[in-house]
Amino acid sequence: MALNRVILIGRLTRDPELRLLPSGVPVATFTLAVDRPFANQQGEREADFIDVVVWRKQAESVSNHLSKGCLVAVEGRLQVRRYETQEGQRRRVVEVVADAVRFLDRPHGTEVEAPGRAVPEPRERA
């Protein structure tokens, strides 16, 4: 049995890029900065920068609702691709193909409801 699961929590380093394939399928890409759980010899925390690919409806949602600096959890699988450039150089790409992207930041300008309580409607001033 083989298992290929990745779960990451980090912040977007740039706004997601959305594009449509010729078949009309949406795909979004972004890079996630994930802090390492330890400090280096100078006592500073380092991060890994991991490329993430998201497909279809979730790609559209990511593109519409996330931006640079947003905190997200990504669950998916690790994928390694190889390709050759126009100059004939071989390249290798390691990326996470996301099955689920959870938005962990509260959207700016929204109020959070307490469980079982409704947020009161704003009153008009007379």
C-alpha positions as CSV (number, residue, x, y, z in Angstrom):
1,M,0.0,0.0,0.0
2,A,1.3,3.5,-0.9
3,L,0.3,6.7,0.8
4,N,0.9,10.2,-0.5
5,R,-0.7,12.8,1.8
6,V,0.5,16.3,2.6
7,I,-1.0,18.7,5.2
8,L,0.4,22.2,5.4
9,I,-0.5,25.4,7.2
10,G,1.1,28.6,6.0
11,R,0.7,32.0,4.4
12,L,0.4,32.9,0.7
13,T,3.5,34.6,-0.6
14,R,1.6,36.2,-3.5
15,D,-1.9,36.4,-4.9
16,P,-3.2,33.2,-6.5
17,E,-2.9,33.0,-10.3
18,L,-6.0,31.7,-12.0
19,R,-6.0,30.5,-15.6
20,L,-8.3,28.4,-17.8
21,L,-7.0,25.5,-19.8
22,P,-8.1,25.2,-23.4
23,S,-10.7,22.7,-22.2
24,G,-12.2,25.4,-20.0
25,V,-11.0,23.8,-16.7
26,P,-9.8,26.4,-14.2
27,V,-6.5,25.9,-12.4
28,A,-5.0,28.2,-9.7
29,T,-1.4,28.2,-8.4
30,F,0.1,29.9,-5.4
31,T,3.2,29.6,-3.2
32,L,2.8,28.8,0.5
33,A,5.3,29.9,3.1
34,V,5.5,27.2,5.9
35,D,7.5,27.9,9.0
36,R,10.0,25.3,10.1
37,P,9.4,24.0,13.6
38,F,12.9,25.0,14.8
39,A,15.3,28.0,14.7
40,N,18.6,28.1,12.9
41,Q,22.0,28.7,14.6
42,Q,21.3,32.4,14.8
43,G,18.0,31.8,16.6
44,E,15.9,32.8,13.5
45,R,12.9,30.9,12.2
46,E,13.2,29.8,8.6
47,A,10.4,28.9,6.2
48,D,10.0,26.6,3.2
49,F,8.2,27.9,0.1
50,I,6.0,25.3,-1.4
51,D,4.1,25.6,-4.7
52,V,0.5,24.5,-4.6
53,V,-1.9,23.7,-7.5
54,V,-5.7,23.8,-7.1
55,W,-8.2,22.6,-9.7
56,R,-11.8,23.4,-10.8
57,K,-14.3,25.1,-8.4
58,Q,-11.8,25.3,-5.6
59,A,-9.4,27.1,-7.9
60,E,-12.0,29.7,-8.6
61,S,-12.8,30.1,-4.9
62,V,-9.1,30.4,-4.0
63,S,-8.6,33.0,-6.7
64,N,-11.7,35.0,-5.6
65,H,-11.2,34.9,-1.8
66,L,-7.4,34.7,-1.1
67,S,-4.6,37.1,-1.4
68,K,-1.0,37.5,-0.4
69,G,-0.5,37.0,3.4
70,C,-3.7,34.9,3.9
71,L,-3.3,31.9,6.3
72,V,-4.6,28.6,4.9
73,A,-4.5,24.9,5.5
74,V,-3.8,22.8,2.4
75,E,-4.4,19.1,2.1
76,G,-3.4,17.1,-0.9
77,R,-0.7,15.0,-2.5
78,L,2.9,15.6,-3.5
79,Q,3.6,15.5,-7.2
80,V,7.0,15.6,-9.0
81,R,7.0,16.6,-12.7
82,R,9.8,16.8,-15.2
83,Y,10.0,18.8,-18.4
84,E,12.4,20.1,-20.9
85,T,12.8,23.9,-21.6
86,Q,13.0,25.3,-25.1
87,E,16.8,25.5,-24.6
88,G,16.9,21.8,-24.0
89,Q,17.5,22.0,-20.2
90,R,15.8,19.4,-18.0
91,R,13.8,20.8,-15.1
92,R,12.1,19.1,-12.1
93,V,9.1,20.6,-10.3
94,V,7.9,19.5,-6.9
95,E,4.4,20.8,-6.0
96,V,1.4,19.9,-3.9
97,V,-1.8,19.2,-5.8
98,A,-4.5,20.3,-3.3
99,D,-7.7,18.3,-2.6
100,A,-8.8,20.9,0.0
101,V,-7.8,24.4,0.9
102,R,-9.3,25.8,4.1
103,F,-9.3,29.5,4.7
104,L,-8.0,30.1,8.3
105,D,-8.1,33.9,8.4
106,R,-11.3,35.8,9.0
107,P,-12.2,37.9,6.0
108,H,-11.5,41.6,6.6
109,G,-14.4,43.7,7.7
110,T,-16.6,40.8,8.9
111,E,-18.0,40.1,12.3
112,V,-17.9,36.7,13.9
113,E,-21.1,35.3,15.4
114,A,-21.1,33.6,18.7
115,P,-22.6,30.1,18.6
116,G,-26.4,30.4,19.0
117,R,-26.4,34.1,18.8
118,A,-27.3,36.3,15.9
119,V,-25.5,39.5,15.0
120,P,-27.9,42.3,15.4
121,E,-29.0,44.3,12.4
122,P,-27.6,47.8,12.2
123,R,-30.1,50.5,13.2
124,E,-31.0,53.5,11.1
125,R,-30.3,56.8,12.5
126,A,-33.1,59.3,12.7
